[in-house]
Amino acid sequence: MLHALTALAVLGLLITVHEAGHFLAATCQGIRVSSFSIGLGPMLVGWQGRGVQFALRAIPIGGYVALHDEEADGETDSQDPDLFKNRPLPQRALVIAAGVLANMIFAWMVLLAQGAIYGVPDGVSSASGILVTGVSANSPAAVAGLRPGEHVVAVNGQSLGQGDEAVHHLIAAVQENPNSPLTLQLGGGQERQVTPHLEEGVSRIGAQLQPYGISQYRPVNGVGEWLATTGRSFWNITAKTMAGYGQLLTHFQSTAQQLGGPVRIVEMGAQLAQQGGASLLLFTALISINLAVLNALPLPALDGGQMLLLLWEGIRGRPLPEQWSMAVNRLGLALLLGLVGVLMIRDTAQLAIVQQWLSS
């Protein structure tokens, strides 16, 4: 429970960082802000400061910064130069982009802190097999009863070995045996029979894997190695995150099954928190970059969608009619919340503790 609360606190911190980016970009330019909220729904705790309503809300998903012209009280002069809508395009673009930039900068700082405190990665502690970190809904792995947190040591009686070699060994066995049953031996002596399925020409079982064991670190050899390792880790996570979202366009059906909501994120964070502070910092940087890339997508209700509307205004020379932009944003928000709700229900049903309770 403590590890889950730690992961939930990390998620809340990253949402706060994102919204703080919008807030600071607006206030530092003199743009009027009405409220700063973490979470959605009814207000649990609130206070007023410098004309801004700060609030912590009941639903721990997302947050928002409300600009004054979005909550007009009828007494505000529509020509007020401090309203967001009356500011030049570059200033408005900075406010919109600031949340994404804040998450990216924060991720880089977290990776810097990881290097300063724990050093640089130096392999994985000696342990045989792989750890299952996630299982997609209705996948062959799910049908076989494979669960997150299980330790797989062998496939068809052959040891998987250690480290990255173990992961590659199991992936190769899956890819070489489409539609043929594989016997996975677990660390506790149990077995799982899983049959890989062909999805878009690729044999898969629908499980996320990582080497079994704990990552090891050694002290950095000077500032140069510290900065270089941080930079490589940052860009590696960013590139893989962008590639993952890119696969939604090219392989939507198979990739969409691997999407996770807040419950999956907290579950993964709790698992990494158990491995120590270095893994928790890596999780923090990973989710921060994911939040940045997600919000940069050109979809309604996300920062990327707002930037797209701003670009449209710059090309046309005038903004989209207010009723149109409001309708687009409301539709986008409804779809986004609906997706989050579906993911939460699915991920909760997949939690190992829930599965054990249902089967008892």
PyMOL commands that set and color helices and strands:
alter all, ss='L'
color gray80, all
select helices_A, chain A and resi 2-27+68-71+84-86+89-118+140-143+163-176+223-250+252-256+262-273+277-296+303-316+322-350+352-359
alter helices_A, ss='H'
color red, helices_A
select strands_A, chain A and resi 33-49+52-67+120-124+130-135+151-155+158-159+182-186+191-194+197-199+202-204+207-211+215-218
alter strands_A, ss='S'
color yellow, strands_A
deselect
rebuild
show_as cartoon
